Amino acid sequence: MNLTFLAAEAGDSTARTLTITLFLVFVAATLAITVWASRQTKTATDFYAGGRSFSGFQNGMAIGGDYMSAASFLGIAGLIALYGYDGFLYSIGFLVAWLVALLLVAELLRNSGKYTMADVLAFRMRQRPVRTAAAVSTITVSIFYLIAQMVGAGALVALLLGIRPGTTFLGMDADAAKIATIVLVGALMIIYVTVGGMKGTTYVQIVKAFLLMGGAALMTVLVLAKFNFNLSSLLGAASDASGKGEAFLQPGLYYGKEVAGNATQTFYNKVDLFSLGIALVLGTAGLPHILIRFYTVPTARAARRSVLWAIGIIGTFYLFTLALGFGAAALVGGEAISAQNAAGNTAAPQLAEALGVDFFGGDTGGAVLLAVIAAVAFATILAVVAGLTLASSSSLAHDFYANVIKRGETSEKQEVNVARISAFVIGAVSIVLALFAQSLNVAFLVALAFAVAASGNLPAILYSLFWKRFNTAGATWAIYGGLLAAVVLVFFSPVVSGTPTSMFKTADWQWFPLNNPGIISIPFGFLCGWIGTMLSKETDEQKYAELEVRSLTGAGAH
């Protein structure tokens, strides 16, 4: 069977009908959950934190659902399929990052805050400047992350419906159909957040986590069965089919690549690899949509348990990505994957179709498994974008509107209404930006979000929890300094302009040589926090002592 355009064969009327039916079933089921949750959402605590009613296991599943995004399922599988060993670096970085979140952030944050990251930062500082900075940072990080999910959605549906240059669907050409898909995902995420709040979003994420783990486990078993459960045979077949030989199984094919006769570029490539590693490991502890999940559990012990459950779930899933990525390389081939999507974002669904053909009765079986796995991937995207939109709209409403504009003099109902309006605005901005980023790998886009989070949010959080001298100036300097450094360096990097795979392919204003700014922007954020603190005479040791007791014991929390 020719796998160059799997979607062409999967795109007959039967396969399309099956695909659309599964999508509609999932969307209907999740909307039903959302409507049910809306009836349980009566207070701001219900909307922002799900009434703090979730167990450690439930929250761990929801965290896993939030974290195992399109970057994990589509992006990492694609990178492994195209670049072998180097693609797995993302899995390692994403997983190790949870140790930082567990050891330094989870319990302390849950005890110290109420709804958002800014509750911790503003506890012993002046409210308005710190909450404004935190809201700006939260929205920026969330939008970077949302762009990645939207790009994944466009690529996925293009594969499913046979949308590619020269084809049409419902009267739309390929580009118009992708745009329509991105707009649809944005509309659904706005509905989830505005109607269901944290309760609806959490239950959608739990359902999605079960579906994703089940789908990935099934594909992993089928891939291993194809090679008689011999990992060496799988890796050998992937290496042979990649066209890159032994280099496919060794580092340096994509990251840290050595360029013959160009020592400068070789140096930049190796520094870029180190920069990526720093961003991945430190970024999780600064991601707003992950941080707010710690407020949904009733106790600090449940917060710790939820992180442990999340580590187990996510760690198992990233082992599955090895089989998915190398399986796609062996059974689909890098050339066929790149032909469908140059960034590799469709490798996992293409692998699903190839496995369906082999194990479930030819083309019909392939179409069925492709539709099922793609529906799971679509569920993944919907759940993650809902969590991101909730985090950013909550920060805008709770931090900026209620505590900066209204100075704390607002009702819970007004605050929640503003959060719902904010979800519309943030969703619209994300949709527009995603239209320019469709040529980029989604895992790569998420790595940028990690770098921005680690540069702006993490220094402020750690300083606030552990440094007695830290003050308002330090917090605002850390957030704005790290955030500005990361965003400016990305804007002037090859990610945005200057290369055939940039967001703006025909423009060239790049001067920063690295794809990921973490190695510069993260230390700069910590440095700015220190300088801002030392230049200000403000200090409140009594308030820090209160925060310390609260963060360690939970006394007075919420």
Secondary structure, 3 states (H helix, E strand, C coil): CCCCCHHHHHCCHHHHHHHHHHHHHHHHHHHHHHHHHHHHCCCHHHHHHHHHCCCHHHHHHHHHHHHCCHHHHHHHHHHHHHHHHHHHHHHHHHHHHHHHHHHHHHHHHHHHCCCCHHHHHCCCCCHHHHHHHHHHHHHHHHHHHHHHHHHHHHHHHHHHCCCCCCCEECCEEHHHHHHHHHHHHHHHHHHHHHHHHHHHHHHHHHHHHHHHHHHHHHHHHHHHHHCCCCHHHHHHHHHHHHCCHHHHHCCCCCCCCCCCCCHHHHHHHHHHHHHHHHHHHHHHHHCHHHHHHHHHCCCHHHHHHHHHHHHHHHHHHHHHHHHHHHHHHHHCCHHHHHHHCCCCCCHHHHHHHHHHHHHCCHHHHHHHHHHHHHHHHHHHHHHHHHHHHHHHHHHHHHHHHHHHHCCCCCCHHHHHHHHHHHHHHHHHHHHHHHCCCCCCCHHHHHHHHHHHHHHHHHHHHHHHHHCCCCCHHHHHHHHHHHHHHHHHHHHCCCCCECCCCCCECCCCCCCCCCCCCHHHHHHHHHHHHHHHHHHCCCCCHHHHHHHHHHHHHCCCCC
